[in-house]
């Protein structure tokens, strides 16, 4: 029995996807629910499981674009139909015909030699020149070279990368983006984490990181300056009375921004668990498209990769994004003395069409004050 391997629906706005890679080769035996392919959409990457045990027949190749609902392969099931196959084959097998008489060779011998045509073997095809693209063993990419040792590998962009590139370019073209900077002393947050890390991890089975402090600080700032939690629709300004905070996560196939819904209602543990779950499912290709939609503000942490300073790009239609960076011990002036403190540069990119410089600077200063004195977030002063 043959079962079609089809592309499932992955969101209302997504009509086509791309086969990123096949995890199994054509003809391989697969088990039910075993992942056989990685599929890219414009919002997320997911894996395609086998619907039944059987052998995989690949119909569409890696790199091809497929409509949602389209067939990319078949699973030749090992079920009842496989058992019935020998019987069916036997039923269809014709009766043995009597052995032919050996008259054909004699007829060939009697044929005049002049009529016998000797066929020349077809010449072997000429080898392709080295400048012609050749398929990459790792996937749909091709390699080109006109000089030995100086190859260029050409790899098609994934749908996720193409969509991100298009949206970022549109943001640069359509928004009046401006970035303002500040720096925060994170010694108070470090002290809180050190004091409570062990009990926190025992109780919630997750480590206490920096992100919950910044999520809470951002919400505190957005309450004071709601322009940064708004968006422009045509000639209207839409203010949100909720806080859906997007958290940028870098994956192997590109950047994704899953959203913490109603983050103002989440505890520190809720935030840490949600982010850990997003990161895990991003690696596994199991994030859902609706988890990547509808954020009202975004936080990105380039510091985990060592970034000291950056100007993040807004995720439209939002009007602001906060960039976190590496923590470095630096000398600062404090109460008339030079002291060493763990410092982090923070950056706010905002849409100047909606947010004035005053609000942007005050918002970022509010973040700084909340991080340097976390207790103020608890009593909302």
C-alpha positions in Angstrom: 0.0 0.0 0.0 1.3 3.4 -1.0 0.7 6.4 1.4 1.3 9.9 0.2 3.7 12.2 2.1 2.1 15.6 1.9 3.0 19.1 3.2 0.7 20.0 6.2 -0.9 23.4 6.8 1.5 25.5 8.8 -0.5 28.7 9.1 -3.2 30.7 7.4 -0.8 33.1 5.6 1.6 30.4 4.4 0.8 28.9 1.0 4.1 27.3 0.0 7.2 25.9 1.6 10.6 24.7 0.6 12.3 21.3 1.1 15.4 22.2 3.1 16.8 18.6 3.1 15.9 15.0 3.1 16.9 13.2 6.3 16.5 9.8 4.6 17.6 8.6 1.2 15.3 7.3 -1.5 14.5 3.7 -0.8 15.4 3.9 2.9 13.3 2.0 5.4 11.5 4.4 7.8 9.4 4.0 11.0 6.1 5.7 11.7 6.6 9.2 13.1 10.3 9.1 12.2 11.3 12.5 10.7 12.3 12.1 7.0 12.6 15.7 5.8 13.3 19.3 7.0 10.8 21.8 5.6 11.4 25.6 5.5 8.6 28.1 5.5 8.7 31.9 5.5 8.3 31.9 9.3 9.7 28.7 10.7 11.4 25.4 10.0 9.8 22.1 10.9 10.4 18.4 10.3 8.1 16.1 8.3 7.4 12.7 9.9 6.6 9.4 8.1 2.9 8.5 8.5 3.6 4.8 8.5 6.3 2.2 8.5 7.7 1.4 5.1 10.1 2.4 2.4 10.5 6.1 1.4 10.0 7.1 -2.2 11.2 10.7 -2.8 9.2 12.6 -5.5 10.5 16.1 -5.0 14.1 17.1 -4.4 15.7 19.3 -1.7 15.5 23.0 -2.7 12.2 22.7 -4.5 9.3 24.9 -3.5 6.0 23.1 -2.8 2.5 24.2 -2.3 0.9 23.4 1.1 -0.9 20.1 0.6 1.4 19.1 -2.2 2.9 15.6 -2.4 6.7 15.3 -1.9 7.0 11.5 -1.5 5.4 8.2 -0.8 5.7 5.6 1.9 5.5 2.1 0.5 3.8 0.4 3.5 5.1 -2.9 4.9 1.6 -3.8 6.1 -1.0 -6.2 4.8 -0.5 -5.2 1.2 3.1 -6.3 1.4 2.0 -9.8 2.6 -0.5 -10.1 -0.1 1.9 -9.1 -2.8 3.4 -12.6 -3.4 -0.1 -14.1 -3.8 -1.2 -11.4 -6.2 2.0 -11.8 -8.2 1.5 -15.5 -8.4 -2.1 -15.1 -9.5 -1.0 -12.7 -12.3 1.9 -14.8 -13.4 1.2 -16.4 -16.8 1.5 -20.1 -17.5 4.9 -21.2 -18.7 5.1 -21.2 -22.5 6.7 -24.2 -24.3 10.3 -23.8 -25.0 10.9 -22.2 -28.4 12.3 -24.2 -31.3 15.9 -23.4 -32.2 15.1 -22.0 -35.7 16.0 -18.4 -35.1 19.8 -18.9 -35.2 19.5 -20.8 -38.5 17.5 -18.0 -40.0 20.2 -15.6 -38.9 22.9 -17.7 -40.5 21.0 -17.9 -43.8 20.7 -14.1 -43.9 23.0 -12.6 -46.5 26.1 -11.1 -45.0 25.5 -7.9 -47.0 22.3 -7.3 -45.1 23.8 -7.7 -41.6 24.5 -4.2 -40.2 27.3 -3.9 -37.7 26.3 -1.2 -35.0 29.1 1.0 -33.8 29.1 1.8 -30.1 28.0 5.3 -29.3 30.9 7.6 -28.5 31.3 8.4 -24.8 30.1 11.9 -23.9 32.7 14.5 -23.6 33.6 15.5 -20.0 32.1 18.7 -18.8 34.5 21.6 -18.4 35.5 22.5 -14.8 33.8 25.8 -15.1 30.3 24.2 -15.2 28.4 24.2 -11.9 28.3 20.8 -10.2 25.9 19.6 -7.5 27.1 19.9 -4.0 27.2 16.7 -2.0 25.7 18.5 1.0 22.5 19.6 -0.7 21.1 21.8 -3.5 24.1 24.1 -3.6 26.5 24.1 -6.6 30.2 24.8 -6.8 31.9 26.8 -9.5 35.5 27.2 -10.3 37.6 28.5 -13.2 40.9 28.3 -11.2 41.9 25.2 -9.2 41.7 25.8 -5.5 39.4 28.9 -5.8 35.9 27.4 -5.8 32.7 29.4 -5.1 29.8 27.5 -3.5 26.3 28.8 -4.6 23.6 27.8 -2.1 19.9 29.0 -2.5 18.6 31.0 0.3 16.0 29.3 2.6 12.5 30.7 2.6 13.1 31.8 6.2 16.2 33.7 5.3 14.5 35.3 2.2 11.6 36.4 4.3 13.8 37.9 7.0 15.9 39.7 4.3 12.8 41.1 2.7 11.2 42.3 5.9 14.4 43.9 7.2 15.0 45.7 3.9 11.4 46.9 4.0 11.9 48.1 7.6 14.9 50.1 6.6 13.1 51.6 3.6 9.7 52.4 5.3 10.7 53.4 8.8 12.6 56.4 10.2 14.8 54.3 12.4 17.1 55.8 15.0 19.2 54.2 17.8 20.0 55.6 21.2 22.4 54.1 23.7 23.0 53.8 27.4 24.9 51.5 29.8 23.7 49.7 32.8 25.6 48.4 35.9 24.4 44.8 36.3 26.0 44.1 39.6 22.6 44.2 41.5 21.1 41.6 39.1 24.2 39.5 39.4 24.0 39.6 43.2 20.3 38.6 43.0 21.0 35.7 40.7 23.9 34.5 42.9 21.8 34.6 46.0 18.7 32.8 44.6 20.1 30.6 41.8 20.3 27.4 43.7 16.8 27.5 45.2 15.3 28.8 41.9 16.8 26.0 39.9 15.7 23.3 42.5 12.2 24.7 42.5 11.6 25.3 38.8 14.2 23.0 37.1 15.5 25.9 35.1 18.4 28.4 35.6 17.7 32.1 36.4 19.3 34.2 33.6 19.3 37.8 32.7 16.4 37.8 30.3 13.5 37.9 32.9 15.0 41.0 34.5 15.1 42.7 31.1 11.6 41.6 30.1 10.2 43.0 33.4 12.3 46.2 32.9 11.0 46.6 29.3 7.4 46.2 30.5 8.0 48.7 33.2 9.3 51.2 30.5 6.5 50.4 28.1 3.9 51.3 30.7 5.5 54.7 31.1 6.0 55.3 27.4 3.2 53.5 25.5 4.3 54.9 22.1 7.0 52.1 22.1 4.2 49.5 22.5 2.2 50.8 19.6 2.2 50.6 15.8 1.3 52.7 12.8 -1.6 51.5 10.6 -2.0 53.7 7.6 -2.7 57.1 9.2 -3.7 55.7 12.6 -1.7 54.9 15.7 -2.7 51.6 17.4 -1.8 51.4 21.1 -1.7 47.9 22.7 -2.9 47.5 26.3 -1.1 44.2 26.6 2.6 43.4 26.3 3.6 40.6 23.9 7.4 40.6 24.0 9.3 38.9 21.2 12.6 37.3 22.2 15.1 36.9 19.3 16.6 33.4 19.1 19.4 32.5 16.7 19.0 29.1 15.1 21.1 27.1 12.6 18.7 28.1 9.8 18.2 31.8 10.7 16.8 34.2 13.3 13.4 33.6 14.8 11.4 35.8 17.2 8.9 33.8 19.3 6.6 35.8 21.4 5.9 35.8 25.1 2.1 36.4 25.2 0.9 38.7 28.0 4.4 38.9 29.4 3.2 41.2 32.1 1.4 38.2 33.7 4.4 35.9 33.7 6.7 35.2 36.6 10.4 35.0 36.3 10.2 31.2 36.2 7.4 31.4 33.5 9.7 33.5 31.3 12.7 31.3 31.7 10.7 28.1 31.0 9.1 29.7 27.9 12.4 30.9 26.5 14.1 27.5 27.1 11.2 25.8 25.4 11.3 28.2 22.4 15.0 27.6 22.1 14.7 23.8 22.2 11.8 23.7 19.7 13.6 26.1 17.4 16.6 23.7 17.2 14.1 20.8 16.6 12.2 22.7 14.0 9.0 22.5 16.0 8.0 26.2 16.5 4.5 27.0 15.3 4.0 30.0 13.0 1.4 31.6 15.3 4.1 31.6 18.0 6.2 34.0 15.8 3.4 36.5 15.1 1.9 39.5 16.8 4.6 40.8 19.1 4.4 44.4 20.3 8.1 44.9 21.2 11.3 42.8 20.8 14.4 42.1 22.8 17.5 40.8 21.2 20.7 39.6 23.1 23.8 39.8 20.9 25.9 39.6 24.1 25.6 35.8 24.2 27.8 35.9 21.0 30.2 38.5 22.4 28.7 41.6 20.8 29.8 44.8 22.6 27.6 47.3 20.8 25.1 47.1 17.9 22.1 48.9 16.3 19.3 46.4 16.0 16.7 46.6 13.3 13.0 46.9 14.2 10.7 43.9 13.6 7.8 45.6 11.7 5.1 46.7 12.5 6.6 47.3 15.9 8.1 50.6 16.8 11.0 49.6 19.0 13.6 46.9 19.8 16.0 46.7 22.7 19.5 45.3 22.2 21.4 43.7 25.0 25.2 43.3 24.8 28.2 41.7 26.5 28.9 42.3 30.2 32.4 43.7 30.7 34.1 44.9 33.8 34.9 48.6 33.3 36.1 51.5 35.4 33.3 54.0 36.2 33.0 57.1 38.4 30.8 56.4 41.4 30.3 58.8 44.3 33.5 60.6 43.4 35.6 57.5 43.1 36.7 55.2 40.3 35.4 51.7 40.8 35.2 48.6 38.6 31.7 47.4 37.8 30.2 44.8 35.4 28.7 47.0 32.7 26.4 46.3 29.7 25.7 48.6 26.8 22.1 48.7 25.9 20.6 50.1 22.7 17.1 51.1 21.7 16.2 51.4 18.0 12.9 53.2 17.5 10.7 54.4 14.7 11.1 58.2 14.8 7.7 58.6 12.9 5.9 57.7 16.1 8.5 58.0 18.9 10.3 61.2 19.7 13.8 61.3 20.9 12.7 62.5 24.3 10.5 59.4 24.9 13.2 57.1 23.5 15.9 58.4 25.7 13.7 58.4 28.8 12.5 54.9 28.1 16.1 53.6 27.8 17.0 55.4 31.0 14.1 53.7 32.7 15.5 50.3 31.6 18.9 51.3 33.0 17.4 52.3 36.4 15.3 49.2 36.7 18.3 46.9 36.0 20.5 48.8 38.4 17.8 48.7 41.1 15.6 45.6 40.4 13.5 46.1 43.6 11.8 49.2 42.0 10.1 46.9 39.5 8.4 45.0 42.4 6.9 48.1 43.9 6.4 49.9 40.6 7.9 53.2 41.4 
